[in-house]
Amino acid sequence: MSEQGLLKRSIAELIGTYMLVFLGTGSVVTTVLLVQGSDSIAGNAFFVGIDIAAWFAIGISFAIAIIAMIYAFGHISGTHINPAVSIALWATGRFPAKDMLGYIVAQLIGASLASFTIVAILGSRAVDTGLGATAMFDGVSYGQAILCEAVATFFLMLTIMGSAVDKRAPAGFAGLAIGLVVAADVIVVGNITGSSLNPARTFGPYLADFLLGGSNLWWQFPIYIIGPIAGAVIAALLYDYVADAKENN
């Protein structure tokens, strides 16, 4: 990471999170608009009109945004674009507390601006789709949702540690590895919790939805704080133990 000041690095985080949420949740909004009016299969609430092909497309959209931003800003801010990642790096002693707080504020602002931009482009029909807000699907309990987000984020953070944080990793492949694991997470657990993995990614759509007359899903927000942060911190600590990462960096 470069020695840029906190303000410049935070701006990079804001832009990176903006692109992540705009392209990622934008793909959800577009998908819902395309399938709007589709009926669910009787007796199968798991199917809501978005099939596995659509989840694949959504996952790839998130992956492309992440890959692009890692290669654009990785050398400037590290491209956390996720409060859970910033907190995990702080928890393992790699990131100062003041920088972590600056990054998280920037990430939340970037995510919110992205959601409001989608509405500015598509109008109220975007709000009617839910703006790509993450939520528990039918038959999923609160505890199951937290566990799901923790496991999926564990995979993400483990990949970040091994491909980007550990200096022994082959150079140049971090963006691809991280983007692809996010795509896989979205494809597998998208229809369970929406596959957030990222408190900021959930915060932006929740805020815009709430302020613009859409759904009020704030009661589910703890899922997307507890799950991702727990998964990320456990992954970072476990990687340090298994790989002796600190001793070799």
Secondary structure, DSSP 4 states (H G I P E B T S, - for coil): -----HHHHHHHHHHHHHHHHHHHHHHHHHHHHHHTTPPPPTT-TT-SS--HHHHHHHHHHHHHHHHHHHHHHTTTT----SHHHHHHHHHTTSS-HHHHHHHHHHHHHHHHHHHHHHHHHHTHHHHHTTTT---PPTT--HHHHHHHHHHHHHHHHHHHIIIIISTTSPTT-HHHHHHHHHHHHHHHHHHHH-----HHHHHHHHHHHHHTTS---GGGTTHHHHHHHHHHHHHHHHHHHHHTTTTT-
